[in-house]
């Protein structure tokens, strides 16, 4: 029986962990036992989670500082549990503020246990020194973005492999990718066009952006009569958004649920979105975009720590400023409206983004599901044992 320990602190990581568990079980003929920390998807695959991971789902430096004592207590509890369980290997997934603290403590007490980091920290965006700091306690990094292994190598991080992004296995998105990749695909905007409004997946992001996005939409309506808009969101955020748009002259349609979200993506001609993973979803789905973001007040004070030349995943993958970004004082509705008008009509700006998105889809193409490739890496490391010194 193979026992694998997991430390997963966010719902996105929970889905990745569940996918990896299924692949590991298949490759061990069902002789698999999983322990540690995970969410509902991993629990459905047989994990009994140490505690509810939703208490770790925080974003922003300000929120982390405010809850640091609680986080540190949970770090100690989780590390103690893993050490007592003595699994054959430990997999930490995303949530670096939490999971890497656990991994360091486990490595100090069980130095021979292999440790894998699935979805390593975004060292390409800020605090590059984290890459080299990982080497003593991470034996292999499993990456979801094609440029990450080379970035980790350049920065002195642990050995790393690209296995593909979980988005690439989303059925609705895969179907959209197949359709837009057809040579005869119609990529011209509709008449009248449809705008996606995506103010973020967390309450703080929504509150900081949606008023400006609303003003942008109203500006666009004066330029493009007949324009319609859709706001895909999570069901728990519907009341917030309904309250925010109550005074808008023209109201977007609010949709919730995965099926409705991807249907909105398929219908959209362009999007205004909070910078984040959604930008990659839009690029893969062939939806031109303008991005915006406002940090929380404490995060804004630490903005000098950001070393990246861009915050947009499509730009990182493309290697050039493919999609426009607007931050803080540059989140100006009239500027955004003028930019979006160019993306909602057949212009060089729109065609340039669509050409770049095709290159991104090629760069991210995979031959097998990410979970299967990740399971190979974990089991190979388990069979080989970790080196006595980092490579």
Helices and strands as residue ranges (DSSP letters): E 2-8, H 11-27, E 32-37, H 40-43, G 53-56, H 61-66, H 68-85, E 89-93, H 96-109, E 114-118, H 130-134, E 140-143, H 148-154, E 160-162, G 166-169, H 171-180, E 194-198, H 203-223, E 228-233, G 235-237, H 238-244, E 253-256, H 258-267, E 270-274, H 277-284, E 288-293, H 297-301, G 303-305, H 313-318, E 324-327, G 328-330, H 333-343, H 348-363, H 370-384
